[in-house]
Structures are given as C-alpha cells and as structure tokens.
Amino acid sequence: ALGLKSFIAQFHSNNSQGAVNMPTYAISYYYYRLDDKGRPKSKTSTSWSVQATSDLIALQMVKQRHPGYEVEIRKIEQRK
C-alpha cells in the first residue's frame, strides 16, 4: 500500500501532466448586474486565462467566477 505522502505526490504528478496537455483559453469579457428596468449598470471589463478541455467549459468557468452577474464575452482565443 502506498503511504499518504506517496499517494498525494503521485496524484499531483498525474494531474499536472494532464493539465500540461489541456489547452489554455484567453477570454476577454464584461460582467455586470442589471438594473430594475433590465439594463446593464456599471459594466466591468476584464480578461482571464484558464485551462479547460474546451471553449465551452472555459466560458462556464468564467460565469461561475461571477455569480449573480451577467457575463458578456468579447473575445476568446485558444493559446498553445
């Protein structure tokens, strides 16, 4: 049986190898809340790079990063 430290080291090693092969997506976007009339108020523009298995997953990660906000994607590109 593996000791706990060996197991954790092996787990991190396997995960980091998997992450190396995962594409990185650079995403530029706005996030904002809507006012009482359904109009955007105080849009904030930002960008974020994230490793994900697909662009759809990357977009979901952006949305989860800003709960309660609307997210408007400006640009997404895959980086090697």
Stockholm file with secondary structure:
# STOCKHOLM 1.0

chainA/1-80         ALGLKSFIAQFHSNNSQGAVNMPTYAISYYYYRLDDKGRPKSKTSTSWSVQATSDLIALQMVKQRHPGYEVEIRKIEQRK
#=GR chainA/1-80 SS CCCHHHHHHHHHHHHHHHHHHSCEEEEEEEEEEECTTSCEEEEEEEEEEEECSSHHHHHHHHHHHSTTSEEEEEEEEEEC
#=GC SS_cons        CCCHHHHHHHHHHHHHHHHHHSCEEEEEEEEEEECTTSCEEEEEEEEEEEECSSHHHHHHHHHHHSTTSEEEEEEEEEEC
//
